[in-house]
Amino acid sequence: MRYTKSHEWVKVENSLATVGITKFAQKELGEVVFVQLPKVGTHVKASGEACVLESTKAAVDVYSPVSGQVVAVNDVAATHINQDPEGKGWLFRVALSHAEELTHLMTSAEYQKSVQLRS
């Protein structure tokens, strides 16, 4: 998995990127009560707005870590995002158009270090 400074994660398998928010982001947001997912077929750009989460604390934009076409969305994300944001709470899948963008994202160790600096 790779991570963004804005607390999204991406896991790539066979040029298909699964995107979600990190456990840290979910904890900071509090209970997520609504998820507005992108439409399948939408083209997203790296660092561009992709969807919106509403929690008991705030509404926030989720940014796509990579560019490409949305090929699937997790219709049950709102059910799972609070308990398993880095697993069953994934948000959408993207067919990568620029795999080299992954090199600009943080590794797990780099992300963990950045989160510790915020604590």
Residue, then its C-alpha position, 0 to 999 in steps of 0.5 A: m500500500r501507498y499513502t498520501k499526506s491527506h490520509e488516503w491509501v491506495k493498493v494496486e493489483n494488476s493496474l487496478a488501484t483500490v482507494g480508501i482512507t487511513k485508520f488515522a483519518q477515520k479516527e480524526l473524522g469520527e463516525v462517518v455517517f454518509v459517503q458520496l462516491p464517484k460514479v463509475g466511468t468518472h475520470v479522476k486525477a491524482s490529488g483531485e477530489a474524488c468523493v465526499l465523506e460526512s462524519t459527526k464532526a465534518a464533511v471532507d473531500v477525499y482525493s484520489p492518490v492516482s489518475g485513471q477511470v473509476v471502474a468500481v465503487n464500494d456501495v457498502a463503504a458507509t457500513h464498513i468504513n468506521q470499523d475497517p477503513e483500510g479493508k472492507g471500508w474501501l471507497f473506489r477502484v481506479a484503472l490506472s492511467h499513470a502508474e508512475e504516480l505511485t512513486h510520489l506516494m509514501t510507503s507505510a513506514e513514511y506514512q507512519k512516521s508522518v502520523q507520529l509527528r502529528s500526534 
